[in-house]
Amino acid sequence: MRIRAPAPQLIRVLCVPMTERDWHELDAALHDVNNVDRAVAAADRIQREAGREDIPHLLHLLKDTSFFVREAAAWPLSDLGVTEALPELLAALHQGEREGHDNDGLTAALVDLAEARPQEAATVLNGIAASGKAHLREHAVWLLEFCQAKGDA
């Protein structure tokens, strides 16, 4: 008999919510350029333990000057299905492109979110495509393809 690991959403429910002190320590760890293992462990913990109550912290991290920090914030937002964060996620994607990063992690998180919640994501993305800034419109139109592909399947 095979034992299956619990879903990430279930793990989050079982975790104690992160405190302000936890977030302060995680922020310091994410920015520790002298200890990559510490930074990666912090990103992993954020993805594993962040819940809906942590969305404000995650949105704040999306505006960070570090692409690594922005990508660390993107995954839990995607895992939690936070389609209302798509404008901020697309802005983080654009910032990474301007800085010359490939944004592979952020791109994957965006695609996962669009495919997991195609209708909700399409509603937000259509709004951005209709009224957003030019660089956000382009990204919204690109991401809409993944909403449609999932819905058409």
N, CA, C and O of each residue as an XYZ file, in Angstrom:
612
protein
N       0.830     -1.173      0.000
C       0.000      0.000      0.000
C       0.881      1.244      0.000
O       1.842      1.346      0.762
N       0.531      2.186     -0.871
C       1.280      3.431     -0.991
C       0.642      4.508     -0.138
O      -0.577      4.674     -0.142
N       1.465      5.237      0.593
C       0.972      6.359      1.384
C       1.247      7.630      0.606
O       2.371      7.882      0.171
N       0.201      8.425      0.437
C       0.335      9.673     -0.318
C       0.638     10.820      0.638
O       0.129     10.868      1.758
N       1.465     11.731      0.180
C       1.767     12.930      0.964
C       0.549     13.832      0.967
O      -0.185     13.886     -0.020
N       0.326     14.544      2.066
C      -0.818     15.458      2.097
C      -0.627     16.607      1.104
O       0.495     17.007      0.791
N      -1.748     17.117      0.627
C      -1.718     18.246     -0.307
C      -1.130     19.460      0.382
O      -1.284     19.608      1.595
N      -0.439     20.364     -0.382
C       0.146     21.565      0.220
C      -0.882     22.392      0.989
O      -0.547     22.981      2.017
N      -2.125     22.447      0.512
C      -3.144     23.222      1.201
C      -3.414     22.635      2.580
O      -3.639     23.381      3.533
N      -3.395     21.310      2.700
C      -3.620     20.658      3.981
C      -2.458     20.934      4.923
O      -2.665     21.183      6.111
N      -1.259     20.892      4.408
C      -0.088     21.183      5.236
C      -0.203     22.588      5.807
O       0.087     22.804      6.983
N      -0.624     23.544      4.985
C      -0.775     24.923      5.454
C      -1.797     25.014      6.586
O      -1.601     25.766      7.541
N      -2.873     24.260      6.481
C      -3.912     24.290      7.511
C      -3.352     23.782      8.832
O      -3.711     24.286      9.897
N      -2.478     22.791      8.768
C      -1.929     22.194      9.972
C      -0.819     23.028     10.600
O      -0.471     22.807     11.759
N      -0.258     23.975      9.868
C       0.848     24.793     10.359
C       0.331     25.927     11.237
O      -0.779     26.428     11.056
N       1.153     26.304     12.169
C       0.869     27.476     12.986
C       1.149     28.705     12.113
O       2.175     28.756     11.434
N       0.245     29.698     12.123
C       0.484     30.888     11.298
C       1.827     31.550     11.632
O       2.276     31.547     12.778
N       2.438     32.105     10.611
C       3.715     32.774     10.806
C       3.498     34.107     11.522
O       2.522     34.817     11.277
N       4.418     34.417     12.395
C       4.342     35.648     13.175
C       5.137     36.756     12.477
O       5.857     36.508     11.510
N       4.992     37.964     12.981
C       5.789     39.078     12.455
C       7.282     38.789     12.637
O       8.096     39.129     11.778
N       7.626     38.173     13.740
C       9.035     37.811     13.969
C       9.507     36.807     12.925
O      10.616     36.925     12.403
N       8.660     35.808     12.615
C       8.993     34.839     11.565
C       9.266     35.560     10.248
O      10.254     35.282      9.569
N       8.377     36.488      9.899
C       8.532     37.213      8.635
C       9.795     38.053      8.621
O      10.463     38.152      7.591
N      10.128     38.655      9.747
C      11.361     39.448      9.827
C      12.580     38.549      9.602
O      13.503     38.910      8.872
N      12.571     37.377     10.237
C      13.686     36.432     10.077
C      13.754     35.887      8.652
O      14.839     35.741      8.090
N      12.594     35.588      8.071
C      12.570     35.088      6.695
C      13.068     36.142      5.716
O      13.797     35.829      4.775
N      12.674     37.383      5.940
C      13.134     38.478      5.078
C      14.652     38.604      5.142
O      15.315     38.749      4.115
N      15.194     38.549      6.350
C      16.657     38.629      6.502
C      17.335     37.448      5.808
O      18.368     37.616      5.161
N      16.757     36.264      5.943
C      17.345     35.073      5.318
C      17.292     35.160      3.800
O      18.255     34.802      3.122
N      16.177     35.631      3.265
C      16.056     35.762      1.807
C      17.103     36.704      1.226
O      17.528     36.544      0.082
N      17.507     37.672      2.010
C      18.479     38.676      1.548
C      19.922     38.343      1.932
O      20.824     39.148      1.696
N      20.146     37.181      2.514
C      21.490     36.793      2.955
C      22.287     36.267      1.767
O      22.309     35.065      1.503
N      22.940     37.182      1.058
C      23.694     36.801     -0.140
C      24.948     35.995      0.186
O      25.552     35.403     -0.708
N      25.340     35.968      1.451
C      26.516     35.198      1.854
C      26.182     33.761      2.234
O      27.084     32.951      2.450
N      24.901     33.441      2.317
C      24.484     32.099      2.703
C      23.303     31.670      1.837
O      22.144     31.832      2.217
N      23.617     31.130      0.681
C      22.594     30.736     -0.284
C      21.676     29.665      0.295
O      20.470     29.691      0.051
N      22.227     28.725      1.059
C      21.403     27.669      1.648
C      20.342     28.253      2.577
O      19.207     27.777      2.605
N      20.709     29.275      3.330
C      19.754     29.935      4.228
C      18.651     30.619      3.424
O      17.476     30.538      3.782
N      19.025     31.285      2.348
C      18.043     31.974      1.514
C      17.081     30.973      0.865
O      15.873     31.203      0.831
N      17.613     29.884      0.361
C      16.778     28.863     -0.276
C      15.856     28.209      0.761
O      14.690     27.940      0.473
N      16.372     27.956      1.950
C      15.535     27.374      3.005
C      14.395     28.324      3.377
O      13.279     27.876      3.642
N      14.664     29.615      3.397
C      13.616     30.595      3.698
C      12.555     30.593      2.605
O      11.359     30.624      2.896
N      12.990     30.558      1.349
C      12.034     30.514      0.234
C      11.193     29.250      0.311
O       9.985     29.294      0.074
N      11.813     28.134      0.637
C      11.093     26.871      0.764
C      10.070     26.935      1.896
O       8.941     26.468      1.747
N      10.465     27.507      3.013
C       9.538     27.609      4.148
C       8.346     28.506      3.795
O       7.206     28.195      4.142
N       8.608     29.595      3.120
C       7.522     30.495      2.729
C       6.543     29.756      1.824
O       5.331     29.848      2.019
N       7.048     29.035      0.854
C       6.151     28.313     -0.049
C       5.379     27.232      0.700
O       4.198     27.013      0.431
N       6.022     26.574      1.612
C       5.402     25.461      2.334
C       4.381     25.930      3.378
O       3.362     25.270      3.585
N       4.648     27.066      4.036
C       3.852     27.439      5.196
C       2.977     28.675      5.033
O       2.074     28.885      5.843
N       3.208     29.495      4.023
C       2.414     30.720      3.903
C       0.949     30.384      3.652
O       0.624     29.487      2.874
N       0.094     31.108      4.314
C      -1.340     30.935      4.142
C      -1.967     32.240      3.676
O      -1.274     33.229      3.437
N      -3.271     32.227      3.553
C      -3.983     33.418      3.066
C      -3.734     34.620      3.964
O      -3.724     35.755      3.487
N      -3.534     34.390      5.247
C      -3.265     35.502      6.164
C      -1.918     36.169      5.879
O      -1.662     37.274      6.356
N      -1.070     35.514      5.115
C       0.259     36.035      4.792
C       0.303     36.790      3.461
O       1.364     37.266      3.058
N      -0.829     36.901      2.784
C      -0.860     37.570      1.480
C      -0.263     38.977      1.534
O       0.505     39.326      0.637
N      -0.572     39.805      2.537
C       0.056     41.135      2.566
C       1.591     41.080      2.594
O       2.255     41.888      1.945
N       2.144     40.132      3.340
C       3.608     39.982      3.369
C       4.134     39.556      2.000
O       5.155     40.062      1.534
N       3.436     38.632      1.369
C       3.861     38.144      0.053
C       3.797     39.256     -0.990
O       4.695     39.382     -1.822
N       2.735     40.061     -0.944
C       2.626     41.181     -1.892
C       3.743     42.189     -1.667
O       4.268     42.765     -2.620
N       4.099     42.398     -0.425
C       5.223     43.302     -0.122
C       6.526     42.751     -0.716
O       7.317     43.500     -1.291
N       6.741     41.451     -0.574
C       7.958     40.833     -1.111
C       8.006     40.893     -2.633
O       9.090     40.928     -3.215
N       6.847     40.906     -3.282
C       6.816     41.004     -4.749
C       7.408     42.315     -5.255
O       7.796     42.414     -6.419
N       7.479     43.318     -4.390
C       8.014     44.626     -4.778
C       9.488     44.776     -4.422
O      10.063     45.851     -4.597
N      10.094     43.719     -3.929
C      11.488     43.763     -3.506
C      12.416     44.015     -4.688
O      12.061     43.730     -5.832
N      13.586     44.541     -4.417
C      14.562     44.787     -5.480
C      15.250     43.504     -5.942
O      15.875     43.488     -7.003
N      15.145     42.439     -5.167
C      15.789     41.170     -5.506
C      14.838     40.265     -6.286
O      13.729     39.984     -5.830
N      15.271     39.809     -7.458
C      14.439     38.898     -8.245
C      14.214     37.593     -7.491
O      13.146     36.994     -7.620
N      15.189     37.138     -6.708
C      15.048     35.904     -5.935
C      13.906     36.045     -4.931
O      13.097     35.129     -4.779
N      13.839     37.166     -4.258
C      12.784     37.418     -3.275
C      11.427     37.484     -3.966
O      10.441     36.945     -3.463
N      11.379     38.146     -5.117
C      10.112     38.238     -5.850
C       9.618     36.852     -6.261
O       8.430     36.551     -6.136
N      10.525     36.010     -6.751
C      10.127     34.659     -7.135
C       9.719     33.835     -5.916
O       8.806     33.015     -6.006
N      10.377     34.039     -4.795
C      10.005     33.322     -3.563
C       8.589     33.692     -3.127
O       7.872     32.857     -2.575
N       8.190     34.921     -3.369
C       6.835     35.362     -3.005
C       5.794     34.879     -4.009
O       4.634     34.680     -3.649
N       6.192     34.691     -5.246
C       5.236     34.328     -6.296
C       4.662     32.928     -6.103
O       3.469     32.715     -6.318
N       5.489     31.984     -5.703
C       5.020     30.593     -5.617
C       3.888     30.393     -4.615
O       2.888     29.766     -4.968
N       3.993     30.892     -3.384
C       2.859     30.674     -2.483
C       1.597     31.392     -2.944
O       0.493     30.892     -2.726
N       1.737     32.551     -3.573
C       0.561     33.233     -4.122
C      -0.102     32.357     -5.186
O      -1.327     32.264     -5.248
N       0.708     31.727     -6.009
C       0.183     30.810     -7.020
C      -0.440     29.586     -6.370
O      -1.550     29.189     -6.724
N       0.264     28.992     -5.428
C      -0.240     27.789     -4.742
C      -1.557     28.057     -4.031
O      -2.424     27.185     -3.974
N      -1.708     29.254     -3.493
C      -2.930     29.624     -2.773
C      -4.051     30.054     -3.713
O      -5.180     30.267     -3.270
N      -3.754     30.182     -5.001
C      -4.777     30.567     -5.978
C      -5.189     32.024     -5.889
O      -6.352     32.354     -6.118
N      -4.255     32.897     -5.561
C      -4.556     34.306     -5.328
C      -4.546     35.061     -6.668
O      -3.591     35.766     -6.995
N      -5.620     34.896     -7.422
C      -5.695     35.554     -8.732
C      -5.758     37.072     -8.605
O      -5.366     37.781     -9.532
N      -6.242     37.580     -7.480
C      -6.289     39.030     -7.303
C      -4.891     39.646     -7.210
O      -4.752     40.868     -7.280
N      -3.860     38.821     -7.055
C      -2.479     39.311     -7.029
C      -1.857     39.348     -8.425
O      -0.687     39.706     -8.561
N      -2.607     38.988     -9.458
C      -2.041     38.963    -10.815
C      -1.449     40.305    -11.250
O      -0.394     40.299    -11.883
N      -2.063     41.454    -10.951
C      -1.406     42.706    -11.355
C      -0.006     42.863    -10.742
O       0.930     43.289    -11.419
N       0.122     42.520     -9.474
C       1.420     42.628     -8.804
C       2.400     41.573     -9.327
O       3.592     41.843     -9.470
N       1.891     40.379     -9.608
C       2.750     39.333    -10.166
C       3.265     39.721    -11.553
O       4.432     39.498    -11.874
N       2.393     40.297    -12.363
C       2.819     40.731    -13.702
C       3.798     41.896    -13.618
O       4.720     41.989    -14.428
N       3.606     42.783    -12.649
C       4.558     43.885    -12.457
C       5.924     43.340    -12.046
O       6.953     43.840    -12.497
N       5.937     42.309    -11.186
C       7.197     41.678    -10.788
C       7.870     41.004    -11.981
O       9.092     41.057    -12.121
N       7.073     40.373    -12.834
C       7.606     39.761    -14.056
C       8.260     40.820    -14.939
O       9.363     40.622    -15.448
N       7.578     41.935    -15.112
C       8.111     43.009    -15.939
C       9.402     43.576    -15.343
O      10.357     43.848    -16.070
N       9.424     43.750    -14.028
C      10.630     44.261    -13.385
C      11.804     43.323    -13.618
O      12.912     43.770    -13.915
N      11.564     42.027    -13.484
C      12.636     41.059    -13.722
C      13.143     41.111    -15.150
O      14.348     41.013    -15.383
N      12.240     41.264    -16.110
C      12.660     41.384    -17.511
C      13.508     42.636    -17.720
O      14.527     42.593    -18.408
N      13.088     43.736    -17.130
C      13.860     44.988    -17.259
C      15.264     44.828    -16.686
O      16.214     45.447    -17.165
N      15.386     43.990    -15.655
C      16.679     43.756    -15.019
C      17.499     42.691    -15.744
O      18.654     42.454    -15.388
N      16.916     42.046    -16.758
C      17.645     41.056    -17.533
C      17.555     39.632    -17.008
O      18.352     38.782    -17.406
N      16.607     39.352    -16.127
C      16.453     37.998    -15.584
C      15.532     37.163    -16.473
O      14.681     37.703    -17.179
N      15.710     35.850    -16.433
C      14.866     34.980    -17.255
C      13.493     34.745    -16.629
O      12.563     34.337    -17.324
N      13.353     34.996    -15.326
C      12.060     34.878    -14.648
C      11.431     33.501    -14.769
O      10.207     33.382    -14.728
N      12.232     32.468    -14.914
C      11.642     31.147    -15.137
C      10.753     30.692    -13.984
O       9.689     30.119    -14.217
N      11.170     30.935    -12.754
C      10.347     30.549    -11.616
C       9.059     31.350    -11.537
O       7.986     30.800    -11.288
N       9.174     32.640    -11.748
C       7.995     33.509    -11.715
C       7.043     33.176    -12.858
O       5.826     33.154    -12.671
N       7.587     32.922    -14.024
C       6.759     32.540    -15.172
C       6.015     31.241    -14.893
O       4.823     31.134    -15.182
N       6.706     30.261    -14.336
C       6.065     28.976    -14.020
C       4.960     29.162    -12.984
O       3.903     28.542    -13.091
N       5.194     30.010    -11.982
C       4.167     30.264    -10.966
C       2.943     30.919    -11.597
O       1.811     30.572    -11.261
N       3.162     31.859    -12.506
C       2.053     32.527    -13.192
C       1.244     31.538    -14.033
O       0.014     31.538    -13.989
N       1.930     30.711    -14.786
C       1.240     29.724    -15.626
C       0.456     28.752    -14.749
O      -0.689     28.425    -15.060
N       1.060     28.293    -13.664
C       0.354     27.381    -12.764
C      -0.915     28.023    -12.215
O      -1.961     27.377    -12.141
N      -0.822     29.287    -11.831
C      -1.985     29.992    -11.298
C      -3.076     30.124    -12.355
O      -4.248     29.874    -12.076
N      -2.693     30.515    -13.560
C      -3.671     30.672    -14.647
C      -4.339     29.346    -14.996
O      -5.539     29.309    -15.267
N      -3.577     28.269    -14.991
C      -4.138     26.958    -15.324
C      -4.982     26.381    -14.186
O      -5.940     25.648    -14.429
N      -4.626     26.711    -12.960
C      -5.369     26.182    -11.817
C      -6.700     26.905    -11.617
O      -7.673     26.303    -11.163
N      -6.742     28.169    -11.950
C      -7.950     28.982    -11.764
C      -8.236     29.786    -13.033
O      -8.191     31.016    -13.012
N      -8.530     29.099    -14.130
C      -8.632     29.787    -15.417
C      -9.720     30.856    -15.482
O      -9.498     31.917    -16.065
N     -10.871     30.604    -14.908
C     -11.945     31.593    -15.002
C     -11.650     32.839    -14.180
O     -11.813     33.961    -14.658
N     -11.213     32.632    -12.932
C     -10.889     33.774    -12.072
C      -9.722     34.563    -12.638
O      -9.738     35.794    -12.648
N      -8.705     33.843    -13.110
C      -7.537     34.513    -13.679
C      -7.917     35.291    -14.933
O      -7.457     36.416    -15.129
N      -8.751     34.701    -15.781
C      -9.158     35.370    -17.021
C      -9.900     36.668    -16.718
O      -9.715     37.663    -17.419
N     -10.727     36.668    -15.694
C     -11.452     37.889    -15.320
C     -10.479     39.001    -14.966
O     -10.623     40.129    -15.436
N      -9.488     38.686    -14.137
C      -8.493     39.687    -13.732
C      -7.645     40.101    -14.931
O      -7.407     41.289    -15.147
N      -7.194     39.127    -15.703
C      -6.315     39.417    -16.841
C      -7.023     40.213    -17.930
O      -6.413     41.086    -18.547
N      -8.298     39.928    -18.175
C      -9.047     40.712    -19.157
C      -9.162     42.163    -18.714
O      -9.091     43.071    -19.542
N      -9.336     42.388    -17.427
C      -9.365     43.748    -16.913
C      -8.044     44.466    -17.123
O      -8.020     45.639    -17.496
N      -6.946     43.763    -16.886
C      -5.621     44.354    -17.101
C      -5.400     44.615    -18.587
O      -4.883     45.665    -18.968
N      -5.790     43.662    -19.421
C      -5.598     43.806    -20.869
C      -6.405     44.968    -21.425
O      -5.999     45.596    -22.404
N      -7.533     45.256    -20.815
C      -8.389     46.340    -21.297
C      -7.967     47.708    -20.785
O      -8.203     48.714    -21.454
N      -7.355     47.764    -19.626
C      -7.106     49.083    -19.058
C      -5.733     49.280    -18.442
O      -5.418     50.378    -17.983
N      -4.922     48.259    -18.422
C      -3.633     48.359    -17.754
C      -2.589     49.115    -18.552
O      -2.827     49.550    -19.678
N      -1.436     49.257    -17.941
C      -0.287     49.866    -18.616
C       0.159     48.936    -19.742
O      -0.077     47.728    -19.693
N       0.801     49.507    -20.750
C       1.168     48.743    -21.947
C       1.961     47.482    -21.612
O       1.664     46.413    -22.146
N       2.967     47.588    -20.735
C       3.782     46.408    -20.426
C       2.971     45.355    -19.677
O       3.217     44.160    -19.844
N       2.019     45.771    -18.861
C       1.175     44.798    -18.170
C       0.146     44.185    -19.117
O      -0.204     43.012    -18.990
N      -0.333     44.988    -20.064
C      -1.286     44.457    -21.061
C      -0.654     43.318    -21.834
O      -1.278     42.274    -22.026
N       0.577     43.507    -22.277
C       1.265     42.459    -23.053
C       1.376     41.164    -22.258
O       1.124     40.081    -22.785
N       1.753     41.279    -20.993
C       1.879     40.088    -20.151
C       0.517     39.454    -19.892
O       0.395     38.230    -19.867
N      -0.509     40.286    -19.699
C      -1.856     39.765    -19.453
C      -2.356     38.980    -20.662
O      -2.925     37.899    -20.510
N      -2.148     39.517    -21.853
C      -2.578     38.833    -23.075
C      -1.840     37.500    -23.208
O      -2.442     36.488    -23.565
N      -0.544     37.501    -22.922
C       0.238     36.259    -22.971
C      -0.323     35.231    -21.994
O      -0.501     34.069    -22.359
N      -0.604     35.639    -20.761
C      -1.058     34.701    -19.736
C      -2.484     34.222    -19.988
O      -2.848     33.117    -19.587
N      -3.276     35.034    -20.639
C      -4.644     34.623    -20.987
C      -4.663     33.359    -21.844
O      -5.609     32.574    -21.776
N      -3.630     33.165    -22.641
C      -3.549     31.955    -23.469
C      -3.592     30.692    -22.609
O      -4.144     29.676    -23.032
N      -3.020     30.746    -21.414
C      -2.996     29.569    -20.544
C      -4.357     29.347    -19.890
O      -4.724     28.211    -19.590
N      -5.095     30.410    -19.672
C      -6.467     30.265    -19.146
C      -7.340     29.597    -20.189
O      -8.128     28.707    -19.870
N      -7.201     30.021    -21.427
C      -8.016     29.472    -22.508
C      -7.617     28.040    -22.812
O      -8.481     27.200    -23.061
N      -6.332     27.747    -22.796
C      -5.868     26.394    -23.101
C      -6.424     25.412    -22.084
O      -6.833     24.312    -22.454
N      -6.447     25.785    -20.817
C      -6.969     24.910    -19.778
C      -8.488     24.760    -19.922
O      -9.028     23.666    -19.755
N      -9.161     25.852    -20.230
C     -10.612     25.818    -20.377
C     -11.055     25.042    -21.599
O     -12.141     24.461    -21.600
N     -10.228     25.021    -22.649
C     -10.576     24.338    -23.904
C     -10.328     22.833    -23.827
O     -10.911     22.063    -24.591
N      -9.467     22.421    -22.909
C      -9.067     21.005    -22.839
C     -10.190     20.098    -22.400
O     -10.001     18.886    -22.297
